[in-house]
């Protein structure tokens, strides 16, 4: 009887934990969406005041992403056990 009660309590704790994790995932997604709308609104407004702003913003973003990826690749430790295309 004790074993069944313990299993039930553990299942209940697991369910509560999964509910909390799912809630955090939903909140994170909502915050990401809000940030995306904010960035779009700022860029759209700036493009109205300074035509070409959006194109320059996207070009700078692309360059920054390339620099970031180059830095990540440069500092990534090499694992000889991994296949060459994954190093």
N, C-alpha and C positions, 0 to 999 in steps of 0.2 A: 504493500500500500504506500509506503514511504517513497519507493522508487517512482511510482506513477505520479505522486504529488510533486516530487522534485522535477520530473520531466515536464509536468504541466507548468510549473513555475519558470523553468528555463525557457520553455516555448513562449510563455507570456513575456518574459524579459526580452527574448529575441524579437518578438513581434513589435514591442514598444521601441526597441532600438532601430529596427528597420523603418518604422514610421518616422522616427526622428531624422534618420538619414535621408529618407525621401523628402521630408519637409525642408531640410537644408538644401537638397538638390533643387527643389522648386524655387526656393528663395534665391539661390545663386543664379539660376536661369533668369528669374525676374530682374535681378539687379543687372545682369549682363545686358538684357534687353533695354532696360532704362538707360544704361550707359551708351548703348548703340544709338538710341534715339537722341540723346543729348549731343553726342558727337556729330550726328547727322544735322541736327538743328543748328549747331554752331557753325558747321561748315557751310550749310545752305545760306545762313544769314551773312556770313563773311563773303560768300560768293556774290551775293546781291550788292554788297558795298564795294567789293574789290573783285571785279570780273576776272576769272582765271584762278581764283583762290583754290577752288576744289581740285583742279588739275594739278596745281603746284603741291597741294597737300598730299594728293595721292602719289605723286612722283617722289616726294620726300619720304613718305611712308614706305614706299617700295625700296628706296635706297637704305633706309634705316633697318628694314627687315633683312636685306641682303647683308648689311654689316653685322647684324646680330647673329645671323646664321653662320657667317664666316667665323665669327668669334667662338660660337658654340662648337663648331667643327674643329677649330684650331686647338681649343682647350680640352676637347673630349679625349679621355684616355683610350689608347688603342688596346683592344683585347684580341690577341692572336687566335683565340679559340673561335671567334665569330667569323662567319664567311666574309670575304673581302667587300662585298656590296653592302654589308651592314656595319662596317667599321667606321 
